Amino acid sequence: MSGPARVNLHIERLVLNGLPDLGDRGAALGAAVEAELARLFAAEAGGGLSQSLAVPSLRGVPVTTNAAAPAFGIEVARSIHGAVTR
């Protein structure tokens, strides 16, 4: 009997160049990125995600908005997800 699909994702450091200091909003941004990545990968795992991979780094992941932390975090997460799952 197999258990539920499992996705382990470890992001050691997230660097967003070209942004002003986020100050207290950094935690909200990180939480939004984490929540959206969890949602995206959980949806894939339910659909039969069947690969294992390690990506040592991603550079130049496109993000088009400078919205508030939650919306910006969602866009960052979607860009990361797209780069990892291509």
N, C-alpha and C positions, 0 to 999 in steps of 0.2 A: 504494500500500500504506500503510495507516495503522498508526501505532505504538500502543503501549498507552495506555490512558486516563491522563490526567495531572490531578492535583488539586494546586493550589498554595494553601496556606493560610498566611497571615501573621497572627500575633497579636502586636501590638506590646506590649501590656501586659495582664496578667490581674490584676484586683483582686478580692480576696475579702474583703468587709467582714464584720465581726462575728466574725472568727476571732482567736484568740490568735496572737502572733508564731510563725511556723512554724520559724524558725531554720534548722537544717540540713535539716529535712524539706521545705522549699520546693523544693529541687532534685528530690526524689523525687516530689513532687506534680506539678511541671512535666513530668517525664518520663512519668508515668502519663497525664496529660492528652494529651500529644503522641502517645504510643503508641496510646491508645484512639481519638483522632480519626483517626489514620492508618488504623487498622483499619476504622473505620466508613465513612470516605470511600472506601477501597479497595474495600470490599464494594459500595458504591453504584456506583462507577466500572465495576466488572465487570458490573453490571446495566444499564448504559447511562445513567449520569449525563450529562445533556445541557444543562446550563445554566451560565451564567456570572453571577456576582453579586458585588457588593461590599457588605459590611455595615460601616458606619463604627463602630458600637458596638452592644453588647447591654447592656441594663440589666435588673437584676432576674431573671436566669436562676435558676430555682429549683433548689436543692440541699437534700436532706432529711437528710443524714447528717453526722456529724462523725467518720467512721471514720478509720482509719489512712491515711496519704498515698496509697498505691496505690489502695485502694478509693474513697477520696474523689476522687482524680484521675479515675477512671473515671466516677464520677457527674457530675463537673463537665464532662467531655468529652461525655457523652451529653446533658447539658442544652444545651451550646453547639451540638452537632450538631442537636438537635431545633429549636432556635431558628433556626438558619441554613437548615434544609431545609424549614421549614413552607411 
